[in-house]
Amino acid sequence: AGYEVGNIDSTISLQKPKINPHIPAMVTVLSEVMGIDEGQLSIKATTTEKLGYVGTEDGINAHAVVLINKV
């Protein structure tokens, strides 16, 4: 539609499991699926320090900010 992904910055909040060791593989797979370079995709993981439904391990949160450029 005349736009392309500039970059994606994403954060996943969860208590368990620890996903930091898996982030490089996640970046590889997702960048291939989306047809972008790995350098255009950032994935970070954090916890909520045992607060809220994420902290009690009843769920997770994911947030992403995407910069799109008109081609």
N, C-alpha and C positions, 0 to 999 in steps of 0.2 A: 504494500500500500504506500510505498515511497518512504519508508522509515527503516532504520536499522538500529540494532542494539549498540549503544556506546559502551556501557558497562553495567554490571549488576553488582550491588552490594547487599549481601544477605546475612541475617543473624538468626540462629536457632537457639532458643532458650529451653533447657531441660536439665533436670537433676541427674538422671541416669538414662541410658548408659553414656559413658564418656565417648564423644564422637570425634574428638580432635585427631586421633590416629587415622580416621577414615576420611578426613576432609580432602586430602590430595586426590584420592580416588573419586570422591564425589565431584570435585571440580572437573576432573578428566571426563567422566561420564556425562555430566550435565552440559559441559561446553560442546561436546560432540553432538549431543541430542539437539542443542539449540543452534548449532552451526556457527559458534563464535570461538575466538581464541581463548585459551585458558587464562590469559592475562586480563581478560575483560570480566572475569567472574571472581568475586570474593565471597567466601563463606566463612563465617565466624561462629563460634559456639560459646555460650555463657550459661550460667545458672541464675536462679533468682534468690539464692541464699536461703532456700527452704521457705520462701514466702509464696502465698497464694496457691492456686491449683497446680501450677508448675512445680513449686517447691514441695508440695505433698505428693508429687509424682502421679497426679490425676490427669495430666495433659502436658502438652508442649506448646510453645509459641514459635512462629516463624514470621520474620519481617523481611521484605526486600524493597530496595529502591532501585529503579531502573532508569538509566539515562538513555533516551532514544534520540537519534539524529535524523533529520530529514535528508534524504539522499538527493 
